[in-house]
Amino acid sequence: MKIKEKEFETIMQDLKSLATQMGAKVRFERGDFKGGYCVLKENKVIVINKLSNLQRKVITLAAALKELGVDDIYLPPKLREIIEEMDETK
C-alpha cells in the first residue's frame, strides 16, 4: 500500500487512539533508541523516539500495536492493513 506523506499524521492519530483504547499509554521521548512496546509497573507503555521522522514513528507504533495484540479486535480494514504492512517493513 502506498501512503501519501500527508496521510501519515491522520494514521498516527488513529493508531494513538487505538493504543489508548487497548489500555496502552503512548509516550514520545528523546534518546538513542527506536522505541516499542513494554510493560512498566504493570502499565502498558509504547515509547516512541520524539526525534524520529513521522514515517518511523508510524512504523514503530504499528509494530508495537501488533505486539500488543490487535488480531482479536475489530479494526477498520485500512488501519489493519497499515499495521500488517508497517510491521513487515520494520
ABEGO torsion letter per residue (X at the ends): XBBBAAAAAAAAAAAAAAAAAAGBBBBBBBEBBAEEBBBBGGBBBBBBBAABBAAAAAAAAAAAAAAAGAAABBBBAAAAAAAAAAAAAX
